[in-house]
Amino acid sequence: MDHLEIQEYLLDFQKRALPELAERELEVNKSNKIKSIIGPRRAGKTSFLFKKIGELMASGVEKERILYLNFEDPRLVDVRFKEIRDIIKIHWQLYPASISKKCIIFFDEPQMIDNWEIAVRALHDEGFEIYLTGSSSRLLSREISTSLRGRTLSYLLLPFSFKEFLEIKHPGFDPNRLGSKEKSLLKGLLDQYLEFGGFPEIILEENPETRLRILNEYFNLVVYRDVVERYKIKNTQLIKWLVKSLTVSYSKEFSVHKQYLTLKSKGIKASKNTLYSYLSMLEDSVFVFLVPRFDYSIRKRDLSIHKVYLCDVGFARLTEISRDYGRKMENVVFLELERRRRALTDIFYWKNPQQEEVDFVVQTGGRVEQLIQVCRDVEDADVMKREVRALVKASDQLECDDLLVITGDYDSVEEHKGKSIRFIPLWMWLTVE
């Protein structure tokens, strides 16, 4: 470790003005535990740390009490975990007044250092307040929980929600006060969000072709850096095939057994265990989310065919032949449910033996709180009948009367077989509810 370079790094951070950053909806609660921010690549986790630093300074915390350590900075790449304490000592030498005050340390990309968790655990036990995040799948929620032994609370940061997207594209836009022009603008922006998603860099890019190029780069990052490099996978063609299959299957059930049979029919050798292993890796990298079918039996839930959702609907743009806005709406609703998820809340889908389906079952503390259908064209009589019939049957079976249908633009409250059902447009549910 070069002490002069470390000193230069620390001085640069203290003298550098913090960037102007968009507000994020994620709230990190005050706690003595380590705060870990996890999420997909390029979702804005580093920017979130800077925003948090700005909030601390605005509340009266002196910047000299704050250390931001980005281990992808060339000046820190050779640091070993035992030398992190030496960095703090150099900071104290530069800013002696901070010695007697509680320091707050932000670790960005700590997984670049072998045994980083040993240093973080020791510093936390000594009373330092710690935030950490990383763009690599080497910093996963379950690994953090294991490595930091109950010392951490993990928070999921996804790409921008539609509310956050609106604040960037049209600051101050008020969805509660819509004339005909404002409503048309809002629906046009929602169409753009459904097409390209909410990654920060994508939102700021105006050229559609460039957006697609950026999305494709992110797509390749997931495959190569988060999976192939990390797990040293040699069969790169198989993992690429699986990633594309998942992307094509978003908002649908995804059967590993069917994928295995498809590969077998093409003469491609791959075991089911390998496919399950690769699927787990992609889930760990927060590229996809797997949602089980609802059942009161935990074992049956785990063994059920899961539905798959992408971490950002923009990825669907890379593989789609025709644009299915209904499936994109469902994926966006799932991600919003993830953002709104409370402690002890689980998300499932429901399906009966007659293959009637409800998109989302929201359960908290063992009680089913809400049933949600996502349907763009409920004004079609046959579609309305199908969606409502499934919702009513699930309501009776799961003893839940909070029934919601998220639509393209239909807004109403109706009675169906003694059940009150709320119909609400997607734009309204995303911005007003």
Secondary structure, 3 states (H helix, E strand, C coil): CCHHHHHHHHHHHHHCCCCCCCCCCCCCCCCCCEEEEECCCCCCHHHHHHHHHHHHHHCCCCHHHEEEEECCCCCCCCCCHHHHHHHHHHHHHHCHHHHHCCCEEEEECHHHCCCHHHHHHHHHHCCCEEEEECCCCCCCHHHHHHHCCCCEEEEECCCCCHHHHHHHHCCCCCCCCCCHHHHHHHHHHHHHHHHHCCCHHHHHCCCHHHHHHHHHHHHHHHHHHHHHHHHCCCCHHHHHHHHHHHHHCCCEEECHHHHHHHHHHCCCCCCHHHHHHHHHHHHHCCCEEEECECCCCHHHHHHCCEEEEECCHHHHHHCCCCCCHHHHHHHHHHHHHHHHCCCCEEEEEEECCCCCEEEEEEEECCEEEEEEEECCCCCCHHHHHHHHHHHHHHHHHHCCCCEEEEECCCCEEEEECCEEEEEEEHHHHHHCC
